[in-house]
Every structure is written in structure tokens, then in C-alpha cells.
Amino acid sequence: MWPSNKKVRVMVVDDSILARTMIAQGLAKHPRIEVVGTGFNATDAMAKVAQLKPDVITSDVEMPGMSGIEFLKQLLPRYPLPVILVSSLNLRVFDALSAGAVDFVRKPEPGQNDAFIAGLTQKVLSAAGAKVRRSPAALTQPGAMAASAPLGAQPGLDRIIIGLGASTGGTEATLEVLKRLPADIPGMLIVQHMPVGFTQMYADRLNRLCHMEVREAKHGDEIRRGLALLAPADYQMRVVRSGTRYTVSCIQGGEKVSGHRPSVDALFMSMAEQVRCKMVGIIMTGMGRDGADGLLQMRKAGAYTIGQDKESSVVYGMPMVAYNIGAVQIQASCENIANVLLRQLKTM
């Protein structure tokens, strides 16, 4: 937890002088943030970081010369600092997250600078003190993964629903879980806090790298074995029961739940209320407490609940709160959550 009386020192890296100035001036308005310097490209930033000693860096992904991804690969072994990406709608942001960035924001559309700065400010404050975990290079072929043995024809597994929620640091942590699971895993529902436009790309990436089918959820999708559904950005995803059939409701806009849309709490609360078959809830790295109350309700409704441990969390916020209020039955690292889940499934 970052001390409340200590300002977060931020370095802004962007090849656009307009973007650089807008971000630096916007962040500097917050009383808990001090912008200690800027870099006009990655090479300039590398030359300045030792002198400026930032606590957090914001960085563009696409820059001339050294890209944001190469910048991370050079920076983090020497200076393991939290880096927040500022990106256009670009698939390379996930490569940068795999290289060790902790979070990202989408570059603003015209007229949205204030909302953009507000969102970036919160991410900077959340990232301060985050644990930087240098992820291995992203896998490109499912065959490169250690394949999990199929669960096989166990009828009971057709009547289990798994919910998973994550925020800061969760894009790579969720991948660490899913890539270790077999293709015939019980139906999964995933909420990952993410800007509009990126959830489709993230679902496609998970689908490419994991054994099960993964796709962005659509209203009315049936929850079934072998399929993982990702909540679309700016939609609340909830479970709907009709007899023994379960589908998802995806509603755009509306009120945020626990400060988020999509919200882990919205999903988990709906599972606690609607699901009459067996279920599992998993809460992973992220700032705040979204999902903690919902996971507690799931546990009270009979779910088996797993929380990511402190050591492997980029930000031990959401899983910590869930653990502290009694919502988590067992804690595990993101690399071991799949094993814990699979062992439990064999007993359900």
C-alpha cells in the first residue's frame, strides 16, 4: 500500500509533444502526483530514468525507434518499475503487458481528455507500489503449452459453472490460469476490467493461446462446457437461469457496480442468486474490492472459492479484501490456481 502522505513520482513517455504535455499537465493537477519529467521517446526515457527516479512510468506503445515493448524489455531488468501503457486500439498492448507492464489505458477520442486523465490518474495511484512481475514471452501456439489432460466424460462436470474476476495485472494472470486448463473445462465466465474496444482482442488472444474456446460474451449466450465467455467492456454480465439452462445477460451502460462496468461483483452476485448447480469462484489481482462481496455470497451459496495469493499478485487488493472478509477458502499463486481448480473439480 502506497503511503498516503507520499506523492507518486511519475515520468511520462510519449513521442507526441501534444500527448506528452496533456498527460503531464493533467496528472500534475492531482495533489498526490508529482510529474518528475518526460521522455520524447524510449531512448530518451532510458537515459533519464536513473536521474529522475520515478515511482511509475506512463508510456506510449508505438514510438519511432525503440518501441514501448522494447523499452519494457530493457527497462524492467534494471529498473523494475510499474509501467502503465497509453495505447490506441492496438493488439500490441497485450505483448507489452506480457513484457511486464502492469496496466493500460486507451488514448482519448477528441473531447474526452478530462475522462482520460481521470482514468489514468486512478491507474497511476493504483500502480504505485505494485509488484512488477516480468512475464515470460507470450506463447504463440497452443501446442507450445503443457497440455492438461482432458477431464473426460464426467456428466457432473456439465453442471458446474466457474466465475473468474480480475483487474490490474489480470490480463496475464488470467492467461496463466486458462492456458493450464483442458479444452473440456466446465463453462467459465470472466470479468477483466478493461477499456472499451480491447475485450474482443483480449478474448481472441486467449482463444489463440488456450485449449478451450474463449470469446467475448453476447447477450443470451449459453454457458456450456469447453467455453469461456469474457464480459464486454462497458457491459454488465450476469447469469440468467431458465430451468436447468444457464445463459448470460449482457447489458450495456447502466449504473456501475462497485465502481466498475463490467463488475466482478455483478457477475458473482448473479451467480450466488441464480446458479443452482455447483460453482467455483476465483478472484485475482486488482486494486480495490470489486468481487469480494460477490465472492462471499457465492461461498455462502455453496461455491468453492479461490483467491490469488499476495506473492503472485501485481496488486493484492481485490483478493486481499475477499480473503479478509472470509470469502476465500484457499489461496494460490496464479501459476497454481489451475491445479487447485482441477483437483477440486475431480471431487465435485
C-alpha positions as MATLAB code, in Angstrom:
seq = 'MWPSNKKVRVMVVDDSILARTMIAQGLAKHPRIEVVGTGFNATDAMAKVAQLKPDVITSDVEMPGMSGIEFLKQLLPRYPLPVILVSSLNLRVFDALSAGAVDFVRKPEPGQNDAFIAGLTQKVLSAAGAKVRRSPAALTQPGAMAASAPLGAQPGLDRIIIGLGASTGGTEATLEVLKRLPADIPGMLIVQHMPVGFTQMYADRLNRLCHMEVREAKHGDEIRRGLALLAPADYQMRVVRSGTRYTVSCIQGGEKVSGHRPSVDALFMSMAEQVRCKMVGIIMTGMGRDGADGLLQMRKAGAYTIGQDKESSVVYGMPMVAYNIGAVQIQASCENIANVLLRQLKTM';
ca = [
       0.000    0.000    0.000;
       1.437    3.368   -1.047;
       1.806    5.821    1.880;
      -0.964    8.429    1.753;
       1.462   11.209    2.703;
       3.923   10.404   -0.095;
       3.483   11.740   -3.612;
       3.762    9.340   -6.542;
       6.646   10.405   -8.788;
       5.639    9.932  -12.450;
       7.589   10.014  -15.692;
       5.623   10.492  -18.922;
       6.991    8.934  -22.126;
       5.390    9.771  -25.499;
       6.777   10.828  -28.868;
       3.891   13.296  -29.384;
       4.551   16.632  -27.698;
       0.801   17.287  -27.539;
       0.082   13.958  -25.818;
       3.112   14.298  -23.568;
       2.088   17.779  -22.445;
      -1.562   16.870  -21.972;
      -0.736   13.813  -19.863;
       1.946   15.549  -17.783;
      -0.184   18.616  -17.075;
      -3.270   16.521  -16.353;
      -1.545   14.181  -13.905;
       0.241   17.068  -12.165;
      -3.115   18.532  -11.101;
      -3.641   15.692   -8.635;
      -2.307   16.520   -5.165;
      -0.796   13.052   -4.697;
       1.114   13.020   -8.008;
       4.368   14.750   -8.929;
       5.425   14.620  -12.593;
       9.220   14.477  -12.306;
       9.997   14.501  -16.024;
       9.147   13.376  -19.532;
      10.745   11.414  -22.339;
      10.190   12.154  -26.022;
      10.927    8.537  -26.933;
      12.051    5.321  -25.263;
      15.774    6.002  -25.745;
      15.414    9.421  -24.117;
      13.474    7.852  -21.239;
      16.118    5.176  -20.649;
      18.764    7.889  -20.388;
      16.739    9.832  -17.796;
      15.161    7.211  -15.563;
      18.128    6.761  -13.215;
      18.308   10.509  -12.583;
      14.552   11.151  -12.292;
      13.849    8.118  -10.068;
      10.122    7.806  -10.904;
       7.767    5.541   -8.962;
       5.529    4.980  -12.020;
       6.062    5.457  -15.753;
       3.374    6.059  -18.369;
       4.462    5.041  -21.848;
       3.130    5.035  -25.370;
       3.306    1.652  -27.108;
       4.016    2.771  -30.676;
       7.042    5.089  -30.813;
       9.675    5.643  -33.511;
      12.963    3.895  -32.932;
      12.635    1.754  -29.816;
       9.020    0.604  -29.329;
       7.263    0.576  -25.978;
       7.713   -3.202  -25.889;
      11.484   -2.995  -26.406;
      11.560   -0.188  -23.842;
       9.997   -2.523  -21.268;
      12.415   -5.322  -22.095;
      15.360   -3.015  -21.499;
      13.896   -1.095  -18.566;
      12.476   -3.735  -16.246;
      15.576   -5.895  -15.672;
      17.420   -2.774  -14.496;
      14.557   -0.749  -13.020;
      11.534   -2.914  -12.051;
       9.081   -0.004  -12.109;
       5.325   -0.133  -12.682;
       4.617    0.959  -16.259;
       1.156    1.986  -17.463;
       0.679    1.865  -21.210;
      -1.130    4.625  -23.069;
      -2.288    2.945  -26.254;
      -4.512    3.320  -29.255;
      -6.740    0.349  -30.116;
      -3.799   -1.902  -30.858;
      -3.197   -5.599  -30.346;
       0.442   -4.922  -29.400;
      -0.696   -3.657  -26.000;
      -1.062   -7.300  -24.919;
       2.512   -8.039  -25.988;
       3.583   -5.101  -23.835;
       1.577   -6.424  -20.886;
       3.263   -9.778  -21.399;
       6.610   -7.952  -21.303;
       5.790   -6.655  -17.822;
       3.587   -3.546  -17.978;
       1.062   -3.553  -15.131;
      -1.922   -1.835  -16.793;
      -3.060    0.266  -19.735;
      -5.455    2.987  -20.795;
      -6.841    3.803  -24.195;
      -5.814    7.058  -25.837;
      -8.675    9.567  -25.711;
     -11.047   10.416  -28.518;
     -11.486   14.141  -29.260;
     -13.261   15.869  -26.393;
     -12.544   13.062  -23.890;
      -9.307   14.351  -22.375;
     -10.805   15.011  -18.932;
     -12.228   11.489  -18.630;
      -8.963   10.058  -19.927;
      -6.879   11.947  -17.356;
      -9.246   10.916  -14.559;
      -8.901    7.269  -15.520;
      -5.140    7.460  -15.966;
      -4.767    9.233  -12.623;
      -6.541    6.406  -10.826;
      -4.397    3.820  -12.569;
      -1.212    5.693  -11.624;
      -2.270    5.807   -7.974;
      -3.209    2.115   -8.105;
       0.070    1.155   -9.774;
       2.254    2.935   -7.211;
       3.870    0.181   -5.193;
       2.564   -2.554   -7.498;
       4.654   -5.709   -7.756;
       6.218   -5.867  -11.194;
       6.315   -9.425  -12.485;
       8.256   -9.940  -15.684;
       6.145  -12.417  -17.593;
       7.649  -14.937  -19.972;
       7.286  -14.199  -23.663;
       3.742  -14.707  -24.840;
       3.044  -18.100  -26.310;
       2.093  -18.078  -29.961;
       0.861  -21.609  -30.481;
      -1.414  -23.689  -28.228;
       0.872  -26.644  -28.916;
       3.657  -24.843  -27.065;
       1.769  -25.233  -23.796;
       1.953  -28.158  -21.454;
      -1.383  -29.749  -22.254;
      -3.714  -30.513  -19.370;
      -5.250  -33.964  -19.535;
      -8.896  -33.858  -20.647;
     -11.377  -34.162  -17.810;
     -13.320  -36.695  -19.836;
     -16.931  -37.786  -19.898;
     -17.954  -36.940  -16.360;
     -21.604  -35.825  -16.521;
     -21.260  -33.874  -13.282;
     -18.809  -31.508  -14.919;
     -21.558  -30.397  -17.301;
     -23.349  -28.961  -14.271;
     -20.582  -26.736  -12.896;
     -20.071  -23.035  -13.624;
     -16.782  -21.224  -12.948;
     -16.581  -17.454  -12.442;
     -13.272  -15.552  -12.536;
     -12.662  -11.853  -11.885;
      -9.501   -9.725  -12.161;
      -8.287   -6.164  -12.609;
      -4.779   -4.620  -12.526;
      -2.286   -7.280  -13.599;
      -5.104   -9.624  -14.513;
      -4.651   -9.916  -18.261;
      -1.508  -12.012  -17.861;
      -2.557  -13.659  -14.585;
      -5.799  -14.887  -16.157;
      -3.832  -16.257  -19.106;
      -1.566  -18.101  -16.649;
      -4.664  -19.856  -15.290;
      -6.516  -20.545  -18.516;
      -3.566  -21.877  -20.519;
      -3.148  -24.663  -17.924;
      -6.769  -25.837  -18.215;
      -8.056  -28.520  -20.604;
     -10.339  -27.951  -23.567;
     -13.290  -29.637  -21.825;
     -13.282  -27.403  -18.741;
     -16.725  -26.575  -17.273;
     -18.278  -23.366  -18.572;
     -16.353  -20.276  -17.458;
     -17.339  -16.609  -17.092;
     -14.600  -13.971  -16.904;
     -14.670  -10.312  -15.902;
     -11.482   -8.334  -16.546;
     -11.549   -4.564  -16.076;
     -10.529   -3.229  -19.497;
     -11.128   -0.186  -21.742;
     -13.773   -0.265  -24.463;
     -12.537   -1.891  -27.649;
      -9.965   -4.188  -26.068;
     -12.106   -7.052  -24.727;
     -12.704   -8.505  -28.198;
      -8.960   -8.517  -28.893;
      -8.220   -9.975  -25.465;
     -10.780  -12.753  -25.949;
      -9.259  -13.544  -29.350;
      -5.803  -13.704  -27.761;
      -6.969  -16.067  -25.024;
      -8.734  -18.195  -27.620;
      -5.499  -18.453  -29.614;
      -3.310  -19.320  -26.627;
      -5.599  -21.603  -24.594;
      -7.126  -25.028  -25.153;
     -10.773  -24.145  -24.528;
     -12.845  -21.856  -26.739;
     -12.741  -18.259  -25.486;
     -14.799  -15.403  -26.882;
     -16.361  -12.105  -25.941;
     -19.827  -12.739  -24.496;
     -23.011  -11.714  -26.249;
     -26.432  -11.316  -24.652;
     -28.162  -14.709  -24.498;
     -25.011  -16.855  -24.895;
     -25.441  -20.265  -23.302;
     -22.933  -21.280  -20.627;
     -21.548  -24.645  -21.641;
     -18.609  -26.913  -21.118;
     -15.491  -26.049  -23.104;
     -16.425  -22.372  -23.472;
     -15.127  -19.331  -21.583;
     -17.084  -16.090  -22.024;
     -15.419  -12.715  -21.404;
     -17.591   -9.777  -20.312;
     -17.513   -6.979  -22.928;
     -16.150   -3.606  -21.767;
     -18.923   -1.177  -20.693;
     -21.399   -4.074  -20.244;
     -22.559   -5.770  -17.053;
     -22.547   -9.535  -17.483;
     -24.820  -11.613  -15.242;
     -26.030  -15.206  -15.145;
     -29.641  -15.991  -16.020;
     -31.241  -19.345  -15.128;
     -34.098  -20.938  -17.044;
     -34.776  -24.341  -15.506;
     -31.516  -26.237  -15.860;
     -30.258  -23.982  -18.660;
     -27.934  -21.077  -17.946;
     -27.230  -18.104  -20.185;
     -25.630  -14.698  -19.754;
     -27.256  -11.304  -19.757;
     -25.001   -8.573  -21.225;
     -26.439   -5.080  -20.761;
     -24.565   -2.018  -21.983;
     -24.313    1.118  -19.859;
     -26.417    1.478  -16.751;
     -25.050    2.001  -13.269;
     -21.583    0.856  -12.371;
     -21.347   -1.792   -9.662;
     -18.509   -1.421   -7.141;
     -17.218    1.342   -9.412;
     -16.935   -0.826  -12.498;
     -18.693   -1.850  -15.693;
     -18.190   -4.747  -16.155;
     -18.067   -5.576  -12.462;
     -16.866   -8.769  -10.841;
     -19.408   -8.211   -8.080;
     -22.237   -8.001  -10.629;
     -21.230  -11.389  -12.056;
     -20.552  -13.085   -8.711;
     -23.755  -11.766   -7.083;
     -25.782  -13.081  -10.023;
     -24.101  -16.478   -9.705;
     -24.918  -16.607   -5.991;
     -28.554  -15.728   -6.733;
     -29.195  -17.709   -9.916;
     -26.949  -20.775  -10.054;
     -28.468  -23.935   -8.624;
     -25.770  -26.298   -9.835;
     -22.254  -26.463   -8.417;
     -19.965  -23.482   -8.923;
     -16.465  -22.135   -8.350;
     -15.434  -18.518   -7.828;
     -11.895  -17.231   -8.457;
     -10.725  -13.700   -7.560;
      -7.396  -12.449   -8.828;
      -5.032   -9.483   -8.767;
      -6.535   -5.996   -8.770;
      -6.932   -2.725   -6.897;
      -9.936   -2.108   -4.647;
     -12.565   -4.601   -3.563;
     -14.655   -5.400   -6.643;
     -15.701   -9.051   -6.425;
     -15.047   -9.544   -2.712;
     -18.662   -9.183   -1.579;
     -19.936  -11.210   -4.513;
     -17.469  -13.997   -3.800;
     -18.606  -14.078   -0.173;
     -22.194  -14.516   -1.331;
     -21.077  -17.294   -3.661;
     -19.337  -19.080   -0.805;
     -22.434  -18.760    1.363;
     -24.417  -20.278   -1.522;
     -22.095  -23.309   -1.529;
     -19.423  -22.341   -4.068;
     -15.800  -23.373   -3.798;
     -13.747  -20.171   -3.740;
     -10.119  -19.461   -4.664;
      -8.110  -16.255   -4.208;
      -4.788  -15.312   -5.751;
      -2.061  -15.033   -3.132;
      -0.146  -11.883   -2.223;
       3.191  -13.053   -3.584;
       1.950  -13.533   -7.159;
      -0.473  -10.574   -7.296;
       0.601   -7.417   -9.106;
      -1.796   -5.567   -6.783;
      -3.003   -7.530   -3.753;
      -6.218   -5.573   -3.317;
      -9.295   -7.454   -4.515;
      -8.073  -10.908   -3.383;
      -6.882   -9.470   -0.056;
     -10.256   -7.932    0.762;
     -12.007  -11.144   -0.277;
      -9.723  -13.178    1.963;
     -10.097  -10.798    4.902;
     -13.918  -10.947    4.850;
     -13.946  -14.757    4.696;
     -14.874  -15.132    1.029;
     -11.783  -17.172    0.062;
     -11.412  -20.820    1.020;
      -7.919  -21.304   -0.405;
      -5.196  -19.001   -1.719;
      -2.798  -19.931   -4.520;
      -0.373  -18.335   -6.943;
      -1.644  -17.532  -10.417;
       0.585  -20.356  -11.698;
      -1.019  -22.858   -9.281;
      -4.677  -21.791   -9.355;
      -5.351  -24.119  -12.294;
      -4.022  -27.119  -10.338;
      -6.133  -26.200   -7.316;
      -9.194  -25.849   -9.542;
      -8.638  -29.137  -11.357;
      -8.144  -31.039   -8.095;
     -11.397  -29.604   -6.774;
     -13.326  -30.408   -9.954;
     -12.445  -34.083   -9.555;
     -14.233  -34.114   -6.204;
     -17.374  -32.225   -7.256;
];
